Amino acid sequence: MYARDNVAGASDLQEQPPGGREVGAAVEMLRMLGDGTRLRLMWLLSEGEHDVSALVAAVGMARPAVSQHLGKLRLAGLVSVRREGRRALYRARGGHVRRLVAEVRHAAAHRVTGAPEHD
């Protein structure tokens, strides 16, 4: 058996590569998660709803900076907000986003601890 026997040819692909709009949206989402502060915020928001004051205390940044990051995350479709009186409560938008953040978190933990990867 040769190594080339395990290589799939173009005709073996059953699914077409994603279109430009999908790739663009994915790149934008990943770009937003590429910032340490926004990733920390997403970890918190993946676990439940939080208002800006709680997020400010958790990440140790100024309120305007946290608000600006939340605005970017919202525009990228990663965060949703609902109003409760005068308070704005933020959370990760949907199961896909929460799973994406969880997978990044687990992959980072494996890398830092040296734990074996999963298949």
C-alpha positions in Angstrom: 0.0 0.0 0.0 1.3 3.4 -0.9 0.7 6.7 0.8 -0.9 8.1 -2.3 -3.6 5.4 -2.0 -5.0 7.2 1.1 -5.3 10.6 -0.7 -8.8 11.5 -1.8 -9.1 12.9 -5.3 -11.2 15.8 -6.3 -13.9 13.5 -7.6 -14.1 11.9 -4.1 -15.4 15.1 -2.5 -19.0 14.8 -1.8 -19.6 18.4 -0.7 -18.7 21.6 -2.5 -16.5 24.1 -0.6 -18.4 26.9 1.1 -19.3 29.9 -0.9 -17.8 33.3 -0.5 -20.5 34.7 1.8 -20.2 31.8 4.2 -16.4 32.0 4.2 -16.6 35.8 4.8 -19.0 35.3 7.7 -16.8 32.6 9.3 -13.6 34.7 8.9 -15.3 37.7 10.6 -16.5 35.5 13.5 -13.1 34.0 14.0 -11.5 37.4 13.7 -13.7 38.6 16.6 -12.6 35.6 18.7 -9.0 36.3 17.8 -8.9 39.1 20.4 -8.1 38.1 23.9 -10.6 40.4 25.6 -13.4 39.4 23.2 -12.6 35.7 23.7 -12.8 36.2 27.5 -16.1 37.9 27.1 -17.4 35.1 24.9 -16.3 32.5 27.5 -18.4 34.3 30.1 -21.3 34.9 27.8 -21.4 31.2 26.7 -22.1 30.3 30.3 -25.1 32.6 30.6 -26.4 36.2 30.5 -24.5 39.0 32.0 -24.8 42.8 32.2 -22.0 45.2 31.4 -21.2 45.8 35.0 -20.7 42.1 35.7 -18.5 41.8 32.6 -16.4 44.8 33.6 -15.7 43.3 37.0 -14.9 39.9 35.5 -12.4 41.1 32.8 -11.0 44.1 34.8 -11.4 46.6 32.0 -13.1 50.0 31.8 -16.8 50.1 31.0 -16.4 51.9 27.7 -13.9 49.3 26.4 -16.1 46.4 27.4 -19.1 48.1 25.7 -17.1 48.6 22.5 -16.1 45.0 22.4 -19.7 43.9 23.0 -20.8 46.1 20.2 -18.3 44.4 17.8 -19.4 41.0 19.0 -23.0 41.9 18.4 -22.3 43.2 14.9 -20.5 40.0 14.1 -23.5 38.0 15.1 -21.8 36.3 18.1 -23.8 38.0 20.9 -27.4 38.8 21.4 -28.8 41.4 23.9 -32.1 41.7 25.6 -33.4 44.6 27.7 -34.6 44.1 31.2 -35.8 47.6 32.3 -32.7 49.8 31.9 -30.3 46.9 32.0 -28.9 45.2 28.9 -28.2 41.5 29.3 -25.8 39.9 26.9 -25.3 36.3 26.0 -23.6 34.2 23.3 -26.0 33.8 20.3 -27.2 30.3 19.8 -25.8 26.8 20.2 -23.4 27.0 17.3 -21.6 30.0 18.8 -21.6 28.4 22.3 -20.1 25.2 20.9 -17.5 27.1 18.9 -16.3 28.9 22.0 -16.4 25.6 24.0 -14.3 23.8 21.4 -11.7 26.6 21.3 -11.6 26.6 25.1 -11.1 22.8 25.2 -8.5 22.8 22.4 -6.6 25.5 24.3 -6.8 23.5 27.5 -5.4 20.4 25.7 -2.6 22.4 24.3 -1.6 24.0 27.6 -1.9 20.8 29.6 -0.5 18.5 27.0 -3.6 16.3 27.2 -4.0 14.0 24.2 -6.3 15.2 21.4 -9.7 13.6 20.7 -10.7 12.1 17.4 
